Amino acid sequence: MKILRAMIRSSHRGGGFLLAVVVAGALALTALQLRANEAPKSSNVRLAALALPIGANADWQQWDSFLTNVVKKLAENFQPAQQEQLGDAFLDARYQLVQALSSGSSDPVPQLFVDTWTRLSPVVKQAVPGAASQTASQYTNFITAMDGVTSLSGIGQRLGFFRITPDALRGAAKLLGTSEADPLAYNLSVDSGLRSLLGFTGELPAPVPSPLLEQGRWQRLQDKASAAVRRWFVRAAHAAEPDFSRLNEWVPESQELQDYLMEVRSLLTELSDRALAKSQLAPEHRELYRQIVFTTGWQESCWRQFIRKGQKLAPLASTTGDVGLMQVNRITWRNLYDVKGLNGDISYNTQAGADILLNYLTRYAIRKNEDKQPGGNLARATYSAYNGGPGALGRYRGVKQSPVWKKVDDAFWEKFQAVSAGDEMAVKSCYIK
């Protein structure tokens, strides 16, 4: 690395062309180091080490798919504590991706790459000594390639040269022995393995999207037929459970507002109770959890799933991809929940939000003793994580809190105080103009 630093210093005097030579040469040094460490002699090593300076930029979907596949592969042989660290880093990376896209960044991948690897690197390195020989070798090669690329990021980003290519990501993924399928292929399928890694083990209900959603004629006919079948199976399986299907066709007029809100209140109660029935949450925290669910729905959407669009309905959606009553983000929670269900089924969306809140309450706020921190509060910690990811757990206490997020956290707290006093129907104030 002394040679690399000398080359970089000289690049300041030689302009952009020399920088290109520096980057390519430094990456060649990375490849030589891999071979010196008895790395595989396959083209995968060269791809991971040398693909960076040429070719098109990887887009955010390719990056997200790469990270998802890498995290799933690493989790196969990690110990439980390491899996939790892996899951935390993955979720924070997803939240960071959404923030980068909302900021209008034209190429967010290089910074996401560096920040995520900075977080993952110690976890992967910690796993090497306890891994089987072949797995340890894969980890070592992957670490060397990722470290080599990251080491160039500082000057490369400052001079606008550093970028990540699709081939670089594919090569790095193959160093870990990922499957033959393209690790950059973006899909929306629910992945049970990823759900399990992040602590979501319960079976998901079949979504039944609203028949009034705006869509093309052919898609409308397909969805109508499949929804009818799903509705029949769902009703047969849950014959004794309350039916909230009319909420999927309801944007209330002013005279209907009280009835609508009472129906949504019943939905929130029912679905939070279902989540609690499958959990090990201590009795003293169960009412707190219900209050968090009520408040989050109020904070995020004023208990709305849809808006009216002519004669049709459209999901209530933010510019950052948050959708529905619980504003579950379609990018952050890709592969963990069915996107059509989040968009078009109020029960599915609410169940997803309730599950996520329960996960953040039990695995993060309670386990990390947020209520014992100075100024700590379990409800506020749970919502901060829901809104900003695991890394934002202490945000409401001023940890990495900007004025914007302080306003968000304070608004939640004001609503929570009303809900905990038994006045959750104060949500009606949203609709008073």
Protein Blocks (a to p, Z undefined) as FASTA:
>chain_A
ZZmmmmmmmmmmnojmlmmmmmmmmmmmmmmmmmmnopafbfklmmmmmmmmgccdddfk
lmmmmmmmmmmmmmmmmcfklmmmmmmmmmmmmmmmmmmmmnopablmlmmmmmmmmmmm
mmmmmmmmmpcfklmmmmmmmmmmmmmmmmmmmmmmmnomaccdfklmmmmmmmnopafb
dfkbccfbdcfklmmmnopabccddddddfkbccdfklmmmmmmmmmmmmmmmmmmmmmb
ccfklmmmcccdfklmmmmmmmmmmmmmmmmmmmmmmpccdfklmmmmmmmmmmmmmmmn
oopabdcehjbccddddfkopacjkopafklmgokacfklmmmmmklmmmmmmmmmmmmm
mmmmmmnommlpghiafklmmmmmmmnojklmmmmnopapafklmmmmmmmmmmmmmmmn
opamlmmmmmpZZ
